[in-house]
Amino acid sequence: MALFELTELQQQIRSEAERFCREQLGPFASPMDDDEHWPDEIFPMLGAQGYLGATVPEQYGGQGLGLLEAGLICEVMNKWNPAIGLSWAAHDNLCVNNIYRNANEDQRRRYLPGLCDGSLVGALGLTEPGAGSDALGSMATTAVRDGDEYILNGSKIFITNGPIADIVLVYAKTDLSASAHGISAFIVETDTPGFAVAQKMIKQGYRGSQTGELVFDDCRVAVENRLGEENAGVAIVMSGLDLERAFLALGCVGTTERALELALEHSENRRQFDQPIGEFQAIAHKLADMWVSLETSRTFCYRVLDMCQRAADGAPDPLIARYAAAAILYAAEANTAATNEAVQIHGGSGFMWEMEINRLYRSAKLLEIGAGTSEVRRNIIAASLRSDGL
């Protein structure tokens, strides 16, 4: 494993992204949370700024960055506006990156330019009402071939960007007898007859990010919109999940950093017994522990995304799944703990809805659940240890 520091270019990318996210995206955070509202101008703004298609080559409208560089953007975007950070990650990593890596040339040229300039919004449709942690084995959505089309029937739930998406990367069973190995992937345009958003879902956190249930009722999708070969969707799913976990882990790092900043600020400004509360050992120890978990998460997550990038350039690394699961496991639990401690440091004010730390606290729990629960991540790590050793 390489030990590394961020290059000068990576530091510049992170610094500029932080300035943009603080100045341009931060002001949206509170109204988006209050009203569960997604501003229509966000994706075109991100596209104009060059933050869409981060890992897509310039010939398709992207930026041609590596996974770590894209992860740095994810980190600071989630620091200043987690709702936008989540929707951006679902668009750019779960949908756009998956399409680029697995699409043929015609599909790339049809869909990537619009997804990279923000005129199209992307989503990923995997989870179903009866298929969460066992998303592949329990999948009930089907795709039956009928000539030059597939007929999709079923539903997907908890889909980030679902209510606002123009393009959804959908997984469906094409061979019912083959269990997880009978799944195919499809690029579905949401204006296709038979597609509908059944409901927009109201959440505890990340409230501005739109989440919905999608329904496919005899939805006809052209064979040319199948991503990869028929019944070869499991490889697309699994490689995408590894990258998703490694990528979203840095979103946790960004939120943890902001929670620590807010806790430090409050501990200096809040006075009790004629002194700042940060001078009390009980508070000081909380701050110290938060910083240690932040820096541990950051260093590990950078390392894992660097591993993913090097694996993507050569032969697949059999340990990537273990390390990706470990990165988001540690970063997500550290984020939950840090936001909890930050609320405790704020005291009664931290319990108030309008406080920024309250918004971060309400959002933190999601990434112990989404992209595979903490329990699933531990199973992946343990299975890898048993089969491959240390």
C-alpha positions in Angstrom: 0.0 0.0 0.0 1.4 3.4 -1.0 1.8 6.0 1.6 1.0 9.4 0.1 0.1 13.0 0.6 -2.2 14.9 -1.7 -0.4 16.3 -4.7 -0.4 20.1 -5.3 -3.1 19.6 -8.0 -5.3 17.6 -5.6 -4.9 20.2 -2.9 -5.9 22.9 -5.4 -9.0 20.9 -6.5 -10.0 20.4 -2.9 -9.4 24.1 -2.0 -11.4 25.5 -4.9 -14.2 23.0 -4.4 -14.4 24.0 -0.7 -14.6 27.7 -1.6 -17.3 27.0 -4.2 -19.3 24.8 -1.9 -19.1 27.1 1.0 -20.1 30.2 -1.0 -22.5 28.8 -3.5 -24.0 25.6 -2.0 -23.9 26.4 1.7 -26.7 29.1 1.6 -29.1 26.5 0.1 -28.7 24.1 3.0 -31.2 25.5 5.5 -34.1 26.2 3.2 -33.7 22.9 1.4 -33.8 21.1 4.8 -36.8 23.1 6.0 -39.0 22.5 2.9 -37.7 19.2 1.6 -37.0 21.3 -1.6 -34.6 20.7 -4.5 -33.7 23.8 -6.4 -33.8 23.2 -10.1 -30.7 25.3 -10.8 -28.4 23.1 -8.8 -27.4 20.5 -11.4 -26.9 23.1 -14.2 -24.8 25.1 -11.8 -22.7 22.1 -10.9 -22.3 21.3 -14.6 -21.2 24.9 -15.5 -18.7 24.8 -12.7 -17.2 21.5 -13.9 -18.3 19.3 -11.0 -20.4 16.9 -13.1 -18.9 13.9 -14.9 -15.8 14.2 -12.6 -14.4 10.8 -13.7 -15.7 10.9 -17.3 -13.1 11.8 -20.0 -13.4 15.2 -21.6 -14.4 13.8 -25.0 -17.8 12.9 -23.4 -18.2 16.2 -21.6 -16.6 15.2 -18.3 -13.5 16.4 -16.4 -11.3 13.3 -16.6 -10.4 13.3 -13.0 -9.4 10.3 -10.9 -11.5 8.7 -8.2 -9.5 10.4 -5.4 -9.9 13.8 -7.0 -13.7 13.2 -7.3 -13.7 12.0 -3.7 -12.2 15.3 -2.5 -15.1 17.1 -4.2 -17.5 14.7 -2.4 -15.8 15.5 0.9 -16.2 19.2 0.8 -19.6 19.2 -0.8 -21.0 17.1 2.0 -19.3 19.4 4.5 -21.2 22.5 3.3 -24.4 21.0 2.0 -24.9 17.2 2.7 -28.2 17.1 0.7 -26.6 18.4 -2.4 -23.6 16.2 -1.7 -25.8 13.1 -1.6 -27.7 13.9 -4.7 -24.5 14.7 -6.6 -22.9 11.4 -5.5 -25.9 9.5 -6.7 -25.8 11.2 -10.0 -22.1 11.4 -10.6 -20.9 8.1 -9.0 -23.8 5.7 -8.9 -25.2 6.6 -12.3 -22.7 8.5 -14.5 -19.6 6.6 -13.5 -21.4 3.3 -13.9 -22.6 4.2 -17.4 -19.2 5.4 -18.5 -17.4 2.3 -17.3 -19.9 -0.2 -18.7 -21.6 1.5 -21.7 -20.9 1.0 -25.4 -19.8 3.9 -27.5 -23.3 4.7 -28.7 -24.7 4.8 -25.2 -21.8 7.0 -24.0 -22.4 9.6 -26.7 -26.1 9.6 -26.2 -26.2 10.1 -22.5 -23.0 11.3 -21.0 -22.9 14.8 -22.4 -26.3 15.7 -20.9 -25.4 14.1 -17.6 -22.1 16.0 -17.5 -23.6 19.4 -18.3 -26.5 19.1 -15.8 -29.3 19.1 -18.4 -30.0 15.5 -17.4 -30.2 14.2 -13.9 -29.2 10.6 -13.1 -30.2 8.0 -10.5 -29.6 4.4 -9.7 -32.5 1.9 -9.2 -31.4 -1.1 -7.2 -33.2 -1.4 -3.8 -36.8 -2.7 -3.7 -39.5 -2.9 -1.0 -38.6 -6.6 -0.4 -34.9 -6.4 -1.4 -32.6 -4.3 0.6 -29.4 -6.0 2.0 -30.2 -9.0 -0.3 -30.8 -6.7 -3.2 -29.7 -9.2 -5.8 -31.1 -12.5 -4.5 -34.5 -11.0 -3.6 -34.9 -8.8 -6.6 -38.5 -9.0 -8.0 -38.4 -6.4 -10.8 -38.4 -8.3 -14.1 -37.4 -7.5 -17.7 -38.8 -9.8 -20.3 -37.5 -9.6 -23.9 -40.1 -8.9 -26.6 -38.3 -8.5 -29.9 -36.2 -5.4 -29.9 -37.5 -4.3 -26.5 -37.6 -5.4 -22.8 -40.8 -5.1 -20.8 -40.0 -4.0 -17.2 -42.4 -4.6 -14.3 -41.7 -4.0 -10.7 -40.7 -1.2 -8.3 -37.7 0.4 -6.7 -37.7 2.3 -3.4 -35.5 4.7 -1.4 -34.1 6.0 -4.8 -32.0 9.1 -4.4 -32.9 11.6 -7.2 -35.8 9.4 -8.2 -38.4 12.2 -8.3 -36.2 14.5 -10.3 -34.2 12.0 -12.5 -34.2 12.0 -16.3 -32.1 8.8 -16.5 -32.3 5.9 -14.1 -29.8 3.0 -14.3 -32.2 0.1 -13.4 -31.4 -3.5 -12.5 -34.0 -6.2 -13.3 -34.2 -10.0 -13.5 -33.9 -11.3 -17.0 -33.5 -15.0 -16.0 -35.7 -15.9 -13.0 -34.0 -19.3 -12.7 -30.5 -17.9 -12.3 -31.0 -15.9 -9.0 -28.4 -13.1 -8.7 -26.7 -14.3 -12.0 -29.9 -13.6 -14.0 -29.8 -9.8 -13.6 -29.3 -7.2 -16.3 -28.8 -3.4 -16.2 -30.8 -0.9 -18.3 -30.7 2.8 -19.0 -34.2 4.0 -18.6 -35.4 7.4 -19.6 -38.1 8.6 -17.2 -40.4 9.9 -19.9 -40.8 6.3 -21.1 -44.5 5.1 -21.0 -44.9 2.8 -18.1 -42.5 4.6 -15.8 -43.8 6.5 -12.8 -42.7 8.0 -9.5 -45.1 6.4 -7.1 -44.2 8.7 -4.2 -41.7 11.3 -3.0 -40.5 10.2 0.4 -40.0 12.5 3.4 -36.8 11.8 5.4 -35.2 12.6 8.7 -32.0 14.0 7.2 -30.6 14.9 3.8 -34.1 16.4 3.4 -33.4 18.5 0.3 -32.1 15.5 -1.6 -35.1 14.0 -3.3 -35.9 10.3 -2.5 -38.7 8.3 -4.1 -40.4 5.1 -5.0 -40.3 4.2 -8.7 -42.7 2.0 -10.5 -42.4 0.1 -13.8 -45.7 -1.0 -15.3 -45.1 -2.7 -18.7 -42.4 -0.2 -19.3 -40.8 -0.9 -22.7 -37.1 -0.3 -22.9 -35.1 -0.8 -26.2 -32.6 -3.5 -26.3 -30.0 -0.9 -27.2 -30.5 0.6 -23.8 -29.3 -2.6 -22.0 -26.0 -1.9 -20.3 -23.6 -4.7 -21.0 -24.7 -8.3 -21.8 -27.9 -9.9 -20.8 -27.6 -11.6 -17.3 -24.3 -9.9 -16.7 -25.6 -7.2 -14.4 -24.2 -8.7 -11.2 -20.6 -7.6 -12.2 -21.8 -4.1 -12.8 -23.6 -4.0 -9.5 -20.7 -5.3 -7.4 -18.0 -3.1 -8.9 -20.3 -0.2 -8.6 -21.0 -0.9 -4.9 -17.3 -1.1 -4.1 -16.8 2.3 -5.7 -19.9 3.7 -4.1 -18.8 2.7 -0.6 -15.3 4.1 -1.0 -16.7 7.3 -2.5 -19.4 8.0 0.0 -17.0 7.4 2.9 -15.4 10.7 2.1 -18.8 12.3 2.3 -18.8 11.2 5.9 -15.4 12.7 6.4 -16.7 16.1 5.2 -19.7 16.0 7.6 -17.4 15.0 10.5 -15.1 17.9 9.8 -17.9 20.4 9.8 -19.3 18.9 13.1 -15.9 19.4 14.7 -15.6 23.0 13.4 -19.0 23.8 14.9 -18.2 22.1 18.2 -14.9 24.0 18.5 -16.6 27.3 17.7 -19.3 26.8 20.3 -16.9 25.5 22.9 -15.0 28.8 22.6 -18.0 31.1 22.6 -20.1 29.4 25.2 -19.1 30.4 28.7 -20.1 28.7 32.0 -18.7 29.3 35.5 -16.7 32.3 34.1 -14.8 30.3 31.4 -15.2 28.9 27.9 -16.7 25.4 28.1 -13.8 24.2 25.9 -11.5 24.6 28.9 -13.4 21.9 30.9 -11.7 18.6 30.6 -15.0 16.8 29.7 -15.4 19.0 26.6 -11.7 19.0 25.7 -11.6 15.3 25.6 -14.6 15.1 23.3 -13.0 17.5 20.9 -9.7 15.5 21.0 -11.5 12.3 20.3 -13.5 13.9 17.4 -10.3 15.1 15.8 -8.6 11.7 16.1 -11.5 10.0 14.4 -11.7 12.7 11.7 -8.0 12.3 10.8 -8.1 8.6 11.0 -11.2 8.5 8.7 -9.7 11.0 6.2 -6.3 9.2 5.9 -7.9 5.7 5.5 -10.5 6.9 3.0 -7.9 8.7 0.8 -5.8 5.6 0.8 -8.8 3.4 -0.2 -9.8 5.6 -3.1 -6.2 5.7 -4.2 -6.3 1.8 -4.2 -9.6 1.9 -6.2 -8.0 4.2 -8.8 -5.0 2.0 -9.3 -7.1 -1.1 -9.5 -9.3 0.5 -12.1 -6.2 1.1 -14.3 -5.1 -2.5 -14.1 -6.3 -5.9 -13.0 -9.1 -5.9 -10.4 -7.8 -6.1 -6.8 -9.5 -8.8 -4.8 -9.1 -6.8 -1.6 -11.0 -3.7 -2.9 -14.3 -4.9 -1.6 -12.9 -5.5 1.9 -11.2 -2.1 2.0 -14.2 -0.2 0.5 -16.5 -1.8 3.1 -14.0 -0.9 5.9 -13.7 2.7 4.8 -17.4 3.5 4.9 -17.9 1.3 8.0 -15.3 3.3 9.9 -16.1 6.7 8.5 -19.9 6.4 8.9 -19.7 5.3 12.5 -17.1 8.0 13.3 -19.5 10.5 11.7 -22.4 9.4 13.7 -20.4 9.5 16.9 -18.9 12.9 16.1 -22.2 14.6 15.3 -23.7 13.1 18.5 -20.8 14.6 20.5 -21.1 17.9 18.8 -24.8 18.1 19.7 -23.9 17.3 23.3 -21.3 20.1 23.3 -24.0 22.5 22.0 -26.3 21.4 24.8 -29.9 22.6 24.4 -29.2 24.7 21.4 -28.0 21.6 19.5 -31.4 20.1 19.9 -33.1 23.0 18.0 -34.2 22.2 14.4 -32.7 25.4 12.9 -29.2 24.8 14.1 -26.7 23.5 11.6 -25.4 20.9 13.9 -28.9 19.5 14.3 -29.2 19.2 10.5 -25.9 17.3 10.4 -26.9 15.1 13.3 -30.2 14.1 11.6 -28.4 13.2 8.4 -25.5 11.2 9.8 -27.3 7.9 10.4 -28.1 7.3 6.8 -24.6 6.3 5.8 -24.7 3.5 8.4 -27.6 2.1 6.4 -27.3 3.1 2.7 -24.8 1.4 0.4 -25.0 -1.7 2.6 -25.6 -1.5 6.3 -22.8 -1.6 8.9 -23.7 -5.2 9.5 -23.3 -6.1 5.9 -20.0 -4.3 5.7 -18.7 -6.3 8.7 -19.8 -9.5 6.9 -17.8 -8.5 3.8 -14.7 -7.8 5.8 -15.0 -11.0 7.9 -15.6 -13.2 4.8 -12.5 -11.6 3.1 -10.4 -12.3 6.1 -11.4 -15.9 6.2 -10.8 -16.5 2.5 -7.7 -14.3 1.9 -6.2 -13.7 5.3 -4.7 -10.5 6.5 
